[in-house]
Amino acid sequence: MTNLSQFNEQQIIADHFGSHVGTFLDVGAAGGVSLSNTFALGLAGWHGLLVEASPTRFAELARNYVHRGGFKFLNAALWTERKLMQFHWNEGLYSSLIHKDEPGLFTSTYWVPTVTAQDLKDIQPECDFLSLDIEGADMLVFPSLMEQFGGCKLVCVEHASKDQIKAGWLIMFQNFGWKVIAETPENYIARRC
């Protein structure tokens, strides 16, 4: 299997689920192939919902999946409430609802609609695996995702090698009854205890 995820997360995920074929939720899906934690699952028969806020990345996502059935797509940003928000875009993969004061990081800013975890639940009622990579807003929306998707068995979340974020995730996981089963240079993979 060709590795498409950042640091072989797709193999850790595949090993966890074995022959099980289920459903996923990929929030921050980008183009859906490069650096994807869910593309390999789709090749193995999984189906799911791919969410991407950037219209540019969403168009790429649609092109990459045009000949594949069983997937749902949503061009919106996940937030704690529904509203229009400023989206800070970068030509590379880093784009976010949360602005960072780093010169040259964002090349443009525009407004995007947001959806809530409940909205996602209405579109994709089940979720065995959650991939969450929304550049700084991850910990803000994770509790609502866990509330909506109580049957989720495995998550992959970005910690970006930042000690403060890593510590926050460990506390969050403990509070929700999750256990880290793998750590890569950029992500935690955790399962329910």
N, CA and C atoms as a LAMMPS dump frame, in Angstrom:
ITEM: TIMESTEP
0
ITEM: NUMBER OF ATOMS
579
ITEM: BOX BOUNDS ff ff ff
-5.0000000000000000e+02 5.0000000000000000e+02
-5.0000000000000000e+02 5.0000000000000000e+02
-5.0000000000000000e+02 5.0000000000000000e+02
ITEM: ATOMS id mol type element x y z
1 1 1 N 0.848 -1.18 0
2 1 2 C 0 0 0
3 1 3 C 0.895 1.246 0
4 2 1 N 0.651 2.153 -0.934
5 2 2 C 1.392 3.407 -1.001
6 2 3 C 0.971 4.302 0.146
7 3 1 N 1.954 4.888 0.822
8 3 2 C 1.634 5.775 1.934
9 3 3 C 1.242 7.149 1.415
10 4 1 N 0.031 7.577 1.733
11 4 2 C -0.435 8.901 1.369
12 4 3 C -0.54 9.819 2.584
13 5 1 N -0.586 9.263 3.778
14 5 2 C -0.701 10.07 4.994
15 5 3 C 0.659 10.711 5.318
16 6 1 N 0.686 11.598 6.313
17 6 2 C 1.905 12.33 6.634
18 6 3 C 3.037 11.41 7.076
19 7 1 N 2.793 10.628 8.103
20 7 2 C 3.838 9.798 8.701
21 7 3 C 3.34 8.368 8.907
22 8 1 N 2.76 7.8 7.863
23 8 2 C 2.262 6.427 7.86
24 8 3 C 1.092 6.193 8.819
25 9 1 N 0.343 7.248 9.128
26 9 2 C -0.848 7.088 9.965
27 9 3 C -1.832 6.105 9.341
28 10 1 N -1.92 6.097 8.008
29 10 2 C -2.888 5.207 7.348
30 10 3 C -2.623 3.748 7.689
31 11 1 N -1.364 3.348 7.892
32 11 2 C -1.066 1.962 8.241
33 11 3 C -1.493 1.656 9.675
34 12 1 N -1.28 2.605 10.577
35 12 2 C -1.706 2.434 11.976
36 12 3 C -3.22 2.291 12.036
37 13 1 N -3.913 3.112 11.25
38 13 2 C -5.378 3.071 11.199
39 13 3 C -5.839 1.736 10.611
40 14 1 N -5.221 1.318 9.501
41 14 2 C -5.582 0.046 8.867
42 14 3 C -5.332 -1.129 9.812
43 15 1 N -4.215 -1.116 10.526
44 15 2 C -3.904 -2.191 11.475
45 15 3 C -4.943 -2.247 12.59
46 16 1 N -5.39 -1.079 13.047
47 16 2 C -6.387 -1.035 14.125
48 16 3 C -7.702 -1.676 13.679
49 17 1 N -8.157 -1.349 12.486
50 17 2 C -9.464 -1.828 12.029
51 17 3 C -9.411 -3.203 11.373
52 18 1 N -8.243 -3.641 10.937
53 18 2 C -8.147 -4.95 10.291
54 18 3 C -9.047 -5.035 9.071
55 19 1 N -9.874 -6.065 8.999
56 19 2 C -10.745 -6.258 7.836
57 19 3 C -12.083 -5.511 7.954
58 20 1 N -12.304 -4.837 9.066
59 20 2 C -13.553 -4.082 9.252
60 20 3 C -13.673 -2.995 8.189
61 21 1 N -14.828 -2.887 7.58
62 21 2 C -15.121 -1.823 6.622
63 21 3 C -16.21 -0.968 7.241
64 22 1 N -15.916 0.313 7.411
65 22 2 C -16.856 1.179 8.108
66 22 3 C -17.034 2.521 7.439
67 23 1 N -17.316 3.518 8.274
68 23 2 C -17.554 4.874 7.796
69 23 3 C -16.582 5.827 8.482
70 24 1 N -16.242 6.883 7.78
71 24 2 C -15.321 7.866 8.344
72 24 3 C -15.86 9.273 8.175
73 25 1 N -15.283 10.173 8.943
74 25 2 C -15.516 11.6 8.84
75 25 3 C -14.145 12.243 8.739
76 26 1 N -13.891 12.939 7.642
77 26 2 C -12.599 13.589 7.406
78 26 3 C -12.831 15.091 7.374
79 27 1 N -12.48 15.764 8.465
80 27 2 C -12.687 17.211 8.585
81 27 3 C -11.341 17.895 8.366
82 28 1 N -11.277 18.708 7.311
83 28 2 C -10.023 19.286 6.864
84 28 3 C -9.392 18.364 5.837
85 29 1 N -10.214 17.883 4.913
86 29 2 C -9.8 16.842 3.961
87 29 3 C -8.832 17.342 2.898
88 30 1 N -8.713 18.65 2.718
89 30 2 C -7.875 19.239 1.661
90 30 3 C -8.269 18.625 0.318
91 31 1 N -7.294 18.153 -0.465
92 31 2 C -7.593 17.57 -1.768
93 31 3 C -7.984 16.114 -1.72
94 32 1 N -7.918 15.516 -0.519
95 32 2 C -8.407 14.156 -0.331
96 32 3 C -7.463 13.029 -0.684
97 33 1 N -6.265 13.34 -1.175
98 33 2 C -5.321 12.282 -1.538
99 33 3 C -4.003 12.487 -0.805
100 34 1 N -3.266 13.515 -1.17
101 34 2 C -1.978 13.781 -0.545
102 34 3 C -2.162 14.124 0.933
103 35 1 N -1.412 13.474 1.792
104 35 2 C -1.454 13.648 3.254
105 35 3 C -2.798 13.229 3.851
106 36 1 N -3.525 12.355 3.174
107 36 2 C -4.849 11.933 3.632
108 36 3 C -4.784 10.721 4.555
109 37 1 N -5.555 10.788 5.631
110 37 2 C -5.706 9.64 6.534
111 37 3 C -6.864 8.738 6.117
112 38 1 N -7.656 9.167 5.135
113 38 2 C -8.863 8.403 4.769
114 38 3 C -8.864 7.853 3.351
115 39 1 N -7.989 8.322 2.482
116 39 2 C -8.001 7.86 1.093
117 39 3 C -7.823 6.344 1.014
118 40 1 N -6.868 5.805 1.779
119 40 2 C -6.633 4.352 1.777
120 40 3 C -7.852 3.6 2.305
121 41 1 N -8.56 4.175 3.283
122 41 2 C -9.786 3.536 3.772
123 41 3 C -10.811 3.443 2.645
124 42 1 N -10.942 4.517 1.867
125 42 2 C -11.867 4.507 0.739
126 42 3 C -11.521 3.429 -0.265
127 43 1 N -10.236 3.232 -0.522
128 43 2 C -9.812 2.169 -1.439
129 43 3 C -10.148 0.782 -0.892
130 44 1 N -10.241 0.673 0.44
131 44 2 C -10.56 -0.606 1.088
132 44 3 C -12.068 -0.818 1.254
133 45 1 N -12.881 0.083 0.685
134 45 2 C -14.331 -0.098 0.722
135 45 3 C -15.077 0.766 1.709
136 46 1 N -14.364 1.567 2.493
137 46 2 C -15.022 2.472 3.432
138 46 3 C -15.73 3.588 2.669
139 47 1 N -16.708 4.215 3.348
140 47 2 C -17.404 5.38 2.816
141 47 3 C -17.433 6.443 3.9
142 48 1 N -17.655 7.682 3.482
143 48 2 C -17.704 8.708 4.499
144 48 3 C -17.95 10.09 3.948
145 49 1 N -17.82 11.049 4.857
146 49 2 C -18.033 12.462 4.571
147 49 3 C -16.698 13.179 4.634
148 50 1 N -16.376 13.92 3.572
149 50 2 C -15.153 14.706 3.504
150 50 3 C -15.536 16.18 3.548
151 51 1 N -14.976 16.906 4.507
152 51 2 C -15.315 18.305 4.737
153 51 3 C -14.08 19.159 4.486
154 52 1 N -14.226 20.19 3.664
155 52 2 C -13.114 21.085 3.368
156 52 3 C -13.644 22.504 3.191
157 53 1 N -13.013 23.461 3.868
158 53 2 C -13.47 24.848 3.828
159 53 3 C -12.978 25.608 2.606
160 54 1 N -11.779 25.337 2.163
161 54 2 C -11.201 26.077 1.041
162 54 3 C -11.881 25.705 -0.273
163 55 1 N -12.444 26.68 -0.988
164 55 2 C -13.057 26.369 -2.285
165 55 3 C -12.047 25.774 -3.268
166 56 1 N -10.8 26.223 -3.203
167 56 2 C -9.757 25.705 -4.086
168 56 3 C -9.478 24.239 -3.787
169 57 1 N -9.276 23.921 -2.516
170 57 2 C -9.014 22.527 -2.121
171 57 3 C -10.259 21.661 -2.348
172 58 1 N -11.449 22.246 -2.126
173 58 2 C -12.679 21.488 -2.332
174 58 3 C -12.83 21.094 -3.799
175 59 1 N -12.486 21.999 -4.718
176 59 2 C -12.558 21.677 -6.151
177 59 3 C -11.59 20.537 -6.476
178 60 1 N -10.407 20.561 -5.859
179 60 2 C -9.434 19.481 -6.042
180 60 3 C -9.986 18.166 -5.487
181 61 1 N -10.619 18.236 -4.327
182 61 2 C -11.235 17.063 -3.704
183 61 3 C -12.29 16.455 -4.631
184 62 1 N -13.154 17.294 -5.183
185 62 2 C -14.203 16.815 -6.094
186 62 3 C -13.591 16.147 -7.329
187 63 1 N -12.529 16.734 -7.878
188 63 2 C -11.861 16.132 -9.045
189 63 3 C -11.263 14.772 -8.693
190 64 1 N -10.674 14.671 -7.511
191 64 2 C -10.02 13.42 -7.108
192 64 3 C -11.01 12.285 -6.839
193 65 1 N -12.255 12.631 -6.537
194 65 2 C -13.256 11.616 -6.192
195 65 3 C -14.357 11.478 -7.232
196 66 1 N -14.241 12.164 -8.368
197 66 2 C -15.328 12.224 -9.346
198 66 3 C -15.766 10.831 -9.82
199 67 1 N -14.87 9.876 -9.896
200 67 2 C -15.214 8.539 -10.392
201 67 3 C -15.43 7.528 -9.278
202 68 1 N -15.52 7.992 -8.047
203 68 2 C -15.681 7.077 -6.914
204 68 3 C -17.014 7.356 -6.244
205 69 1 N -17.819 6.336 -6.038
206 69 2 C -19.125 6.501 -5.411
207 69 3 C -19.075 6.246 -3.916
208 70 1 N -20.16 6.611 -3.247
209 70 2 C -20.301 6.297 -1.827
210 70 3 C -19.735 7.328 -0.872
211 71 1 N -19.331 8.485 -1.4
212 71 2 C -18.76 9.518 -0.538
213 71 3 C -19.646 10.755 -0.574
214 72 1 N -19.633 11.487 0.516
215 72 2 C -20.358 12.751 0.614
216 72 3 C -19.32 13.848 0.801
217 73 1 N -19.647 15.05 0.313
218 73 2 C -18.708 16.159 0.347
219 73 3 C -19.404 17.404 0.868
220 74 1 N -18.665 18.204 1.61
221 74 2 C -19.22 19.43 2.161
222 74 3 C -18.161 20.519 2.104
223 75 1 N -18.457 21.595 1.379
224 75 2 C -17.545 22.74 1.28
225 75 3 C -17.942 23.755 2.343
226 76 1 N -17.419 23.563 3.544
227 76 2 C -17.716 24.432 4.679
228 76 3 C -16.629 24.227 5.733
229 77 1 N -16.639 25.086 6.736
230 77 2 C -15.706 24.968 7.851
231 77 3 C -16.467 24.508 9.085
232 78 1 N -15.835 23.679 9.881
233 78 2 C -16.454 23.212 11.122
234 78 3 C -16.163 24.207 12.235
235 79 1 N -17.211 24.596 12.948
236 79 2 C -17.065 25.547 14.045
237 79 3 C -18.094 25.2 15.116
238 80 1 N -18.148 25.978 16.168
239 80 2 C -19.063 25.719 17.276
240 80 3 C -20.483 26.211 17.01
241 81 1 N -20.658 27.024 15.971
242 81 2 C -21.978 27.519 15.593
243 81 3 C -21.994 27.791 14.095
244 82 1 N -23.203 27.915 13.526
245 82 2 C -23.327 28.231 12.111
246 82 3 C -23.283 29.739 11.913
247 83 1 N -22.365 30.17 11.075
248 83 2 C -22.273 31.581 10.713
249 83 3 C -21.249 31.727 9.592
250 84 1 N -21.114 32.906 9.051
251 84 2 C -20.046 33.198 8.101
252 84 3 C -18.83 33.636 8.899
253 85 1 N -17.663 33.105 8.543
254 85 2 C -16.43 33.469 9.247
255 85 3 C -15.333 33.754 8.24
256 86 1 N -14.387 34.555 8.659
257 86 2 C -13.234 34.806 7.815
258 86 3 C -12.355 33.566 7.779
259 87 1 N -11.973 33.182 6.571
260 87 2 C -11.102 32.031 6.36
261 87 3 C -9.79 32.563 5.813
262 88 1 N -8.71 32.194 6.457
263 88 2 C -7.384 32.676 6.094
264 88 3 C -6.7 31.582 5.282
265 89 1 N -6.388 31.91 4.023
266 89 2 C -5.954 30.907 3.061
267 89 3 C -4.472 31.026 2.765
268 90 1 N -3.859 29.866 2.547
269 90 2 C -2.471 29.786 2.14
270 90 3 C -2.425 28.87 0.927
271 91 1 N -1.571 29.173 -0.041
272 91 2 C -1.478 28.362 -1.255
273 91 3 C -1.035 26.932 -0.95
274 92 1 N -0.284 26.751 0.116
275 92 2 C 0.112 25.406 0.524
276 92 3 C -1.062 24.749 1.23
277 93 1 N -0.8 23.924 2.196
278 93 2 C -1.882 23.217 2.879
279 93 3 C -2.389 23.927 4.116
280 94 1 N -1.692 24.969 4.588
281 94 2 C -2.094 25.602 5.835
282 94 3 C -3.115 26.703 5.584
283 95 1 N -4.344 26.489 5.967
284 95 2 C -5.404 27.489 5.924
285 95 3 C -6.232 27.278 7.177
286 96 1 N -6.852 28.351 7.694
287 96 2 C -7.515 28.213 8.981
288 96 3 C -8.538 29.306 9.228
289 97 1 N -9.496 28.992 10.111
290 97 2 C -10.405 30.016 10.628
291 97 3 C -9.688 30.879 11.661
292 98 1 N -8.611 30.35 12.216
293 98 2 C -7.875 31.049 13.27
294 98 3 C -6.662 31.722 12.661
295 99 1 N -6.618 33.046 12.759
296 99 2 C -5.524 33.815 12.177
297 99 3 C -4.287 33.729 13.063
298 100 1 N -3.149 33.59 12.43
299 100 2 C -1.881 33.608 13.155
300 100 3 C -1.077 34.786 12.651
301 101 1 N -0.477 35.512 13.557
302 101 2 C 0.307 36.691 13.18
303 101 3 C 1.715 36.293 12.757
304 102 1 N 1.787 35.582 11.662
305 102 2 C 3.074 35.194 11.088
306 102 3 C 3.144 35.816 9.702
307 103 1 N 4.082 36.755 9.491
308 103 2 C 4.15 37.444 8.194
309 103 3 C 4.241 36.465 7.029
310 104 1 N 3.382 36.693 6.04
311 104 2 C 3.397 35.882 4.829
312 104 3 C 2.723 34.532 4.942
313 105 1 N 2.191 34.173 6.112
314 105 2 C 1.577 32.85 6.261
315 105 3 C 0.334 32.727 5.394
316 106 1 N -0.536 33.728 5.421
317 106 2 C -1.776 33.669 4.655
318 106 3 C -1.668 34.572 3.435
319 107 1 N -2.133 34.074 2.296
320 107 2 C -2.053 34.866 1.07
321 107 3 C -3.366 35.559 0.737
322 108 1 N -4.459 35.113 1.333
323 108 2 C -5.735 35.802 1.128
324 108 3 C -6.689 35.456 2.268
325 109 1 N -7.73 36.242 2.392
326 109 2 C -8.759 36.029 3.406
327 109 3 C -10.113 36.221 2.744
328 110 1 N -11.035 35.322 3.011
329 110 2 C -12.39 35.448 2.485
330 110 3 C -13.36 34.817 3.47
331 111 1 N -14.639 34.951 3.19
332 111 2 C -15.678 34.465 4.099
333 111 3 C -16.132 33.072 3.684
334 112 1 N -16.31 32.201 4.669
335 112 2 C -16.819 30.852 4.409
336 112 3 C -17.975 30.553 5.364
337 113 1 N -18.919 29.715 4.936
338 113 2 C -19.98 29.284 5.85
339 113 3 C -19.421 28.227 6.801
340 114 1 N -19.923 28.215 8.016
341 114 2 C -19.521 27.177 8.963
342 114 3 C -20.691 26.248 9.242
343 115 1 N -20.344 25.043 9.665
344 115 2 C -21.323 24.05 10.082
345 115 3 C -20.936 23.574 11.474
346 116 1 N -21.868 22.946 12.154
347 116 2 C -21.609 22.413 13.488
348 116 3 C -21.478 20.891 13.414
349 117 1 N -21.057 20.289 14.516
350 117 2 C -20.979 18.835 14.585
351 117 3 C -22.359 18.208 14.37
352 118 1 N -23.409 18.865 14.846
353 118 2 C -24.777 18.365 14.633
354 118 3 C -25.107 18.337 13.143
355 119 1 N -24.694 19.37 12.408
356 119 2 C -24.918 19.387 10.963
357 119 3 C -24.233 18.194 10.301
358 120 1 N -23.013 17.898 10.736
359 120 2 C -22.283 16.761 10.166
360 120 3 C -22.992 15.457 10.491
361 121 1 N -23.5 15.346 11.713
362 121 2 C -24.223 14.145 12.141
363 121 3 C -25.481 13.943 11.285
364 122 1 N -26.131 15.043 10.92
365 122 2 C -27.316 14.947 10.079
366 122 3 C -26.978 14.425 8.68
367 123 1 N -25.775 14.724 8.192
368 123 2 C -25.352 14.281 6.862
369 123 3 C -24.764 12.876 6.911
370 124 1 N -23.945 12.621 7.925
371 124 2 C -23.251 11.332 8.078
372 124 3 C -23.567 10.8 9.474
373 125 1 N -24.63 10.004 9.636
374 125 2 C -25.075 9.596 10.972
375 125 3 C -24.088 8.749 11.761
376 126 1 N -23.228 7.997 11.068
377 126 2 C -22.297 7.112 11.766
378 126 3 C -20.863 7.48 11.431
379 127 1 N -19.96 7.129 12.332
380 127 2 C -18.55 7.415 12.114
381 127 3 C -17.724 6.448 12.958
382 128 1 N -17.01 5.548 12.287
383 128 2 C -16.086 4.65 12.99
384 128 3 C -14.735 5.322 13.219
385 129 1 N -14.349 6.179 12.264
386 129 2 C -13.048 6.84 12.318
387 129 3 C -13.205 8.318 12.003
388 130 1 N -12.534 9.159 12.8
389 130 2 C -12.535 10.605 12.607
390 130 3 C -11.115 11.083 12.354
391 131 1 N -10.921 11.78 11.248
392 131 2 C -9.661 12.469 10.973
393 131 3 C -9.947 13.958 11.104
394 132 1 N -9.242 14.627 12.016
395 132 2 C -9.501 16.035 12.309
396 132 3 C -8.213 16.83 12.175
397 133 1 N -8.173 17.716 11.176
398 133 2 C -6.997 18.538 10.93
399 133 3 C -7.456 19.891 10.404
400 134 1 N -7.854 20.774 11.323
401 134 2 C -8.384 22.073 10.913
402 134 3 C -7.556 23.227 11.48
403 135 1 N -6.257 22.992 11.567
404 135 2 C -5.263 24.037 11.794
405 135 3 C -5.617 25.03 12.899
406 136 1 N -5.655 24.542 14.107
407 136 2 C -5.819 25.423 15.254
408 136 3 C -7.188 25.417 15.89
409 137 1 N -8.201 24.964 15.177
410 137 2 C -9.557 24.935 15.743
411 137 3 C -9.935 23.548 16.237
412 138 1 N -9.047 22.59 16.094
413 138 2 C -9.334 21.186 16.401
414 138 3 C -9.879 20.967 17.808
415 139 1 N -9.177 21.491 18.809
416 139 2 C -9.597 21.263 20.201
417 139 3 C -10.89 21.985 20.544
418 140 1 N -11.203 23.031 19.807
419 140 2 C -12.449 23.764 20.065
420 140 3 C -13.679 22.959 19.643
421 141 1 N -13.559 22.186 18.573
422 141 2 C -14.723 21.467 18.051
423 141 3 C -14.746 19.985 18.443
424 142 1 N -13.636 19.449 18.935
425 142 2 C -13.572 18.029 19.281
426 142 3 C -14.668 17.604 20.273
427 143 1 N -14.914 18.365 21.358
428 143 2 C -15.97 17.93 22.292
429 143 3 C -17.334 17.76 21.632
430 144 1 N -17.701 18.666 20.734
431 144 2 C -19.01 18.542 20.084
432 144 3 C -19.036 17.359 19.123
433 145 1 N -17.921 17.043 18.513
434 145 2 C -17.861 15.862 17.645
435 145 3 C -18.044 14.588 18.46
436 146 1 N -17.429 14.527 19.625
437 146 2 C -17.557 13.345 20.471
438 146 3 C -18.979 13.198 21.006
439 147 1 N -19.623 14.33 21.236
440 147 2 C -21.017 14.311 21.685
441 147 3 C -21.931 13.763 20.585
442 148 1 N -21.664 14.144 19.355
443 148 2 C -22.504 13.725 18.232
444 148 3 C -22.182 12.322 17.734
445 149 1 N -20.912 11.955 17.761
446 149 2 C -20.483 10.673 17.199
447 149 3 C -19.974 9.756 18.304
448 150 1 N -20.877 9.363 19.175
449 150 2 C -20.527 8.523 20.318
450 150 3 C -20.031 7.142 19.952
451 151 1 N -20.309 6.695 18.735
452 151 2 C -19.86 5.374 18.309
453 151 3 C -18.492 5.376 17.645
454 152 1 N -17.88 6.541 17.541
455 152 2 C -16.562 6.649 16.919
456 152 3 C -15.56 5.807 17.71
457 153 1 N -14.774 5.008 16.99
458 153 2 C -13.851 4.068 17.649
459 153 3 C -12.401 4.529 17.628
460 154 1 N -12.039 5.397 16.675
461 154 2 C -10.648 5.812 16.52
462 154 3 C -10.618 7.23 15.976
463 155 1 N -9.663 8.028 16.457
464 155 2 C -9.491 9.391 15.961
465 155 3 C -8.023 9.638 15.637
466 156 1 N -7.8 10.497 14.655
467 156 2 C -6.469 11.001 14.361
468 156 3 C -6.579 12.516 14.379
469 157 1 N -5.813 13.152 15.273
470 157 2 C -5.864 14.6 15.429
471 157 3 C -4.454 15.175 15.345
472 158 1 N -4.365 16.401 14.853
473 158 2 C -3.065 17.045 14.699
474 158 3 C -2.622 17.717 15.994
475 159 1 N -1.366 17.471 16.379
476 159 2 C -0.786 18.201 17.511
477 159 3 C 0.359 19.103 17.056
478 160 1 N 0.803 18.954 15.822
479 160 2 C 1.784 19.837 15.189
480 160 3 C 3.104 19.948 15.947
481 161 1 N 3.455 18.953 16.72
482 161 2 C 4.722 18.929 17.461
483 161 3 C 4.88 20.083 18.448
484 162 1 N 3.775 20.64 18.894
485 162 2 C 3.831 21.756 19.846
486 162 3 C 3.446 21.234 21.218
487 163 1 N 4.349 21.398 22.187
488 163 2 C 4.167 20.813 23.521
489 163 3 C 2.868 21.239 24.188
490 164 1 N 2.5 22.502 24.073
491 164 2 C 1.274 22.986 24.702
492 164 3 C 0.041 22.325 24.08
493 165 1 N 0.046 22.181 22.766
494 165 2 C -1.078 21.529 22.088
495 165 3 C -1.111 20.049 22.442
496 166 1 N 0.045 19.408 22.473
497 166 2 C 0.112 17.988 22.817
498 166 3 C -0.448 17.752 24.219
499 167 1 N -0.055 18.605 25.17
500 167 2 C -0.548 18.473 26.549
501 167 3 C -2.057 18.681 26.604
502 168 1 N -2.555 19.646 25.829
503 168 2 C -4 19.89 25.785
504 168 3 C -4.762 18.692 25.25
505 169 1 N -4.205 18.061 24.22
506 169 2 C -4.855 16.866 23.672
507 169 3 C -4.867 15.729 24.682
508 170 1 N -3.784 15.541 25.394
509 170 2 C -3.741 14.447 26.37
510 170 3 C -4.79 14.635 27.46
511 171 1 N -4.975 15.869 27.9
512 171 2 C -6.022 16.165 28.891
513 171 3 C -7.403 15.923 28.277
514 172 1 N -7.591 16.397 27.043
515 172 2 C -8.872 16.221 26.353
516 172 3 C -9.203 14.734 26.222
517 173 1 N -8.236 13.946 25.78
518 173 2 C -8.471 12.51 25.626
519 173 3 C -8.844 11.866 26.96
520 174 1 N -8.139 12.222 27.998
521 174 2 C -8.428 11.659 29.32
522 174 3 C -9.859 12.006 29.743
523 175 1 N -10.259 13.245 29.524
524 175 2 C -11.606 13.688 29.896
525 175 3 C -12.698 12.957 29.129
526 176 1 N -12.406 12.534 27.899
527 176 2 C -13.406 11.863 27.076
528 176 3 C -13.254 10.351 27.068
529 177 1 N -12.322 9.813 27.854
530 177 2 C -12.151 8.371 27.93
531 177 3 C -11.452 7.773 26.725
532 178 1 N -10.473 8.471 26.183
533 178 2 C -9.704 8.007 25.043
534 178 3 C -8.273 7.718 25.47
535 179 1 N -7.605 6.845 24.729
536 179 2 C -6.22 6.485 25.009
537 179 3 C -5.41 6.616 23.722
538 180 1 N -4.272 7.298 23.8
539 180 2 C -3.391 7.425 22.642
540 180 3 C -2.752 6.069 22.372
541 181 1 N -2.892 5.594 21.142
542 181 2 C -2.268 4.316 20.77
543 181 3 C -1.058 4.522 19.866
544 182 1 N -0.927 5.732 19.297
545 182 2 C 0.232 6.03 18.458
546 182 3 C 0.442 7.54 18.403
547 183 1 N 1.701 7.911 18.331
548 183 2 C 2.067 9.309 18.146
549 183 3 C 3.045 9.387 16.988
550 184 1 N 2.758 10.271 16.046
551 184 2 C 3.684 10.535 14.949
552 184 3 C 4.202 11.965 15.139
553 185 1 N 5.141 12.406 14.331
554 185 2 C 5.655 13.77 14.516
555 185 3 C 4.604 14.874 14.456
556 186 1 N 3.449 14.617 13.832
557 186 2 C 2.414 15.647 13.7
558 186 3 C 1.065 15.295 14.316
559 187 1 N 0.832 14.016 14.635
560 187 2 C -0.518 13.576 15.001
561 187 3 C -0.537 12.614 16.177
562 188 1 N -1.692 12.606 16.856
563 188 2 C -2.028 11.548 17.807
564 188 3 C -3.1 10.675 17.172
565 189 1 N -2.999 9.377 17.396
566 189 2 C -4.073 8.461 17.039
567 189 3 C -4.537 7.852 18.356
568 190 1 N -5.832 7.96 18.621
569 190 2 C -6.364 7.519 19.904
570 190 3 C -7.625 6.67 19.709
571 191 1 N -7.883 5.806 20.671
572 191 2 C -9.088 4.967 20.651
573 191 3 C -9.799 5.111 21.988
574 192 1 N -11.072 4.727 21.96
575 192 2 C -11.839 4.729 23.217
576 192 3 C -11.28 3.691 24.157
577 193 1 N -11.223 4.022 25.439
578 193 2 C -10.738 3.059 26.449
579 193 3 C -11.764 1.985 26.695
